[in-house]
Amino acid sequence: MRFVWLTVLGGLAVVMVVFTPYMLRTVSTWEAISWLAMLVAAFAGVVVVVRTELLLRRMKRAEDRDVSGT
């Protein structure tokens, strides 16, 4: 399920990057600022999901080692 969220957020970030030049040319300054804030939030979401995935995998490996070592 976590990979689904990563795919969705990554896809959203890529689409936003593609449309960013168009948005910056055609909208007002405040709309451009809000667009860039959403773009940063999308990338931050991807980073959070990836970091969470890595931490969960590390915890799972540590848990598996503890169980097999007893």
C-alpha positions in Angstrom: 0.0 0.0 0.0 2.9 2.4 0.7 4.1 2.0 -2.8 0.7 3.1 -4.1 1.0 6.3 -2.1 4.6 6.8 -3.4 3.5 6.3 -7.0 0.5 8.7 -6.6 2.6 11.4 -4.9 5.5 11.0 -7.4 3.1 11.2 -10.3 1.5 14.3 -8.9 4.9 15.9 -8.4 6.0 15.1 -12.0 2.8 16.5 -13.5 3.2 19.6 -11.4 6.8 20.1 -12.6 5.7 19.7 -16.2 3.0 22.4 -15.8 5.1 24.8 -13.7 6.5 26.9 -16.6 3.0 27.3 -18.0 1.6 28.3 -14.6 4.3 30.8 -13.9 3.7 32.5 -17.3 -0.1 32.7 -17.1 -1.2 33.3 -13.5 -0.8 36.1 -11.0 2.0 36.3 -8.6 0.0 35.0 -5.6 -1.3 32.0 -7.7 2.3 31.3 -8.7 3.4 31.4 -5.1 0.7 29.0 -4.1 1.5 26.7 -7.0 5.2 26.6 -5.9 4.1 25.9 -2.3 2.0 23.0 -3.5 4.9 21.7 -5.6 7.3 21.8 -2.6 4.6 20.1 -0.5 4.3 17.3 -3.1 8.0 16.7 -3.1 8.1 16.8 0.7 5.4 14.2 0.7 7.4 11.9 -1.6 10.4 12.4 0.7 8.4 11.5 3.8 6.9 8.4 2.3 10.3 7.2 1.1 11.9 7.9 4.5 9.0 6.1 6.3 9.3 3.1 4.0 13.1 2.9 4.7 12.5 3.1 8.4 9.8 0.5 8.4 12.0 -1.9 6.4 14.8 -1.4 8.9 12.5 -2.0 11.8 11.2 -5.2 10.1 14.7 -6.5 9.5 15.7 -5.8 13.1 12.5 -7.5 14.3 13.2 -10.6 12.1 16.8 -10.8 13.4 15.5 -10.7 17.0 13.0 -13.4 16.5 15.5 -15.8 14.7 18.2 -15.2 17.4 16.1 -16.4 20.3 
